[in-house]
Amino acid sequence: MNSILSNLLSLMPIIPPGIVFGACCFFLMKKPSAEAILMTIGSGISLIINILYSFLMPLIMAAQNLTPTEVMKYHTIVGVISFIAGLCFAAGLLILIINTVKKNKIIYDQFPKSNN
């Protein structure tokens, strides 16, 4: 029982990026656009990095007996990739927000204002 609970708890960090990636894939299927592609790429890379940090990195460090300097080098590389993924997602989200605000402004301007 304790092993099952610890395995479930180890999956907890993957759930939020998995949900975001699923939502981005759904958005990409419904409306293939630049913002959907950027958000899907960014969230997909973030999910992969989250899996890497949660499962593979501890196994690699334990199997290869890495020095702290080598571990820091791997964390730096993964951090740069994570930063680029975050920028992709943020750019896609910003484009989506700008397009949504423009669309809502156009719809809002179509109706005359009442003087009541």
C-alpha positions as CSV (number, residue, x, y, z in Angstrom):
1,M,0.0,0.0,0.0
2,N,2.8,2.4,0.9
3,S,4.6,1.6,-2.4
4,I,1.4,2.4,-4.4
5,L,0.9,5.7,-2.6
6,S,4.5,6.7,-3.1
7,N,4.3,5.9,-6.8
8,L,1.1,8.0,-7.1
9,L,2.7,10.9,-5.3
10,S,5.7,10.7,-7.6
11,L,3.4,11.3,-10.5
12,M,2.0,14.5,-9.0
13,P,4.5,16.9,-10.6
14,I,3.6,15.6,-14.1
15,I,-0.2,16.1,-13.8
16,P,-0.3,20.0,-14.3
17,P,2.0,20.1,-17.3
18,G,0.2,17.1,-18.8
19,I,-3.2,18.9,-18.5
20,V,-1.7,22.0,-20.1
21,F,-0.2,20.0,-22.9
22,G,-3.5,18.2,-23.5
23,A,-5.4,21.5,-23.6
24,C,-2.9,22.9,-26.0
25,C,-3.2,19.8,-28.3
26,F,-7.0,20.2,-28.2
27,F,-6.7,23.8,-29.1
28,L,-4.3,23.0,-31.9
29,M,-6.8,20.4,-33.3
30,K,-9.7,22.8,-33.1
31,K,-7.9,25.9,-34.5
32,P,-4.5,25.2,-36.1
33,S,-2.8,28.6,-35.9
34,A,0.6,30.1,-34.9
35,E,-0.4,30.6,-31.3
36,A,-1.7,27.1,-31.0
37,I,1.5,25.7,-32.4
38,L,3.7,27.8,-30.2
39,M,1.8,26.9,-27.1
40,T,1.8,23.2,-27.9
41,I,5.5,23.2,-28.6
42,G,6.2,25.1,-25.4
43,S,4.0,22.9,-23.2
44,G,5.2,19.7,-24.8
45,I,8.9,20.5,-24.1
46,S,8.0,21.5,-20.6
47,L,6.2,18.2,-20.0
48,I,9.3,16.3,-21.4
49,I,11.6,18.3,-19.1
50,N,9.3,17.7,-16.1
51,I,9.4,14.0,-16.8
52,L,13.2,14.2,-17.2
53,Y,13.6,16.0,-13.8
54,S,11.2,13.7,-12.0
55,F,12.3,10.3,-13.3
56,L,15.4,10.2,-15.5
57,M,17.7,12.7,-13.9
58,P,17.9,10.9,-10.5
59,L,18.5,7.6,-12.3
60,I,21.2,9.0,-14.5
61,M,22.9,10.7,-11.6
62,A,22.8,7.5,-9.5
63,A,24.0,5.2,-12.3
64,Q,26.9,7.4,-13.4
65,N,28.1,8.7,-10.1
66,L,28.3,12.3,-11.4
67,T,30.2,15.0,-9.7
68,P,28.3,18.1,-8.6
69,T,30.0,20.1,-11.5
70,E,28.6,17.6,-14.1
71,V,25.2,17.7,-12.5
72,M,25.2,21.5,-12.6
73,K,26.2,21.3,-16.3
74,Y,23.2,19.1,-17.1
75,H,20.8,21.3,-15.0
76,T,22.1,24.4,-16.9
77,I,21.4,22.8,-20.3
78,V,18.0,21.7,-19.3
79,G,17.3,25.1,-17.8
80,V,18.1,26.8,-21.0
81,I,15.9,24.5,-23.0
82,S,13.1,25.0,-20.4
83,F,13.5,28.8,-20.7
84,I,13.1,28.5,-24.5
85,A,10.0,26.4,-24.1
86,G,8.6,28.9,-21.7
87,L,9.2,31.7,-24.2
88,C,7.4,29.7,-26.9
89,F,4.4,29.1,-24.7
90,A,4.4,32.8,-23.5
91,A,4.6,34.1,-27.1
92,G,1.7,31.8,-28.2
93,L,-0.4,32.9,-25.2
94,L,0.4,36.6,-25.9
95,I,-0.6,36.2,-29.5
96,L,-3.8,34.4,-28.5
97,I,-4.7,37.2,-26.0
98,I,-4.0,40.0,-28.5
99,N,-6.2,38.2,-31.2
100,T,-9.0,37.6,-28.7
101,V,-9.0,41.2,-27.5
102,K,-9.0,42.5,-31.1
103,K,-11.9,40.2,-32.0
104,N,-13.9,41.2,-28.9
105,K,-13.3,44.9,-29.7
106,I,-14.5,44.5,-33.2
107,I,-17.7,42.8,-32.0
108,Y,-18.2,45.4,-29.3
109,D,-17.9,48.3,-31.8
110,Q,-20.7,46.8,-34.0
111,F,-23.4,47.6,-31.6
112,P,-24.4,51.3,-31.1
113,K,-24.3,52.8,-27.7
114,S,-27.6,53.7,-26.2
115,N,-28.2,57.2,-24.8
116,N,-30.6,56.0,-22.0
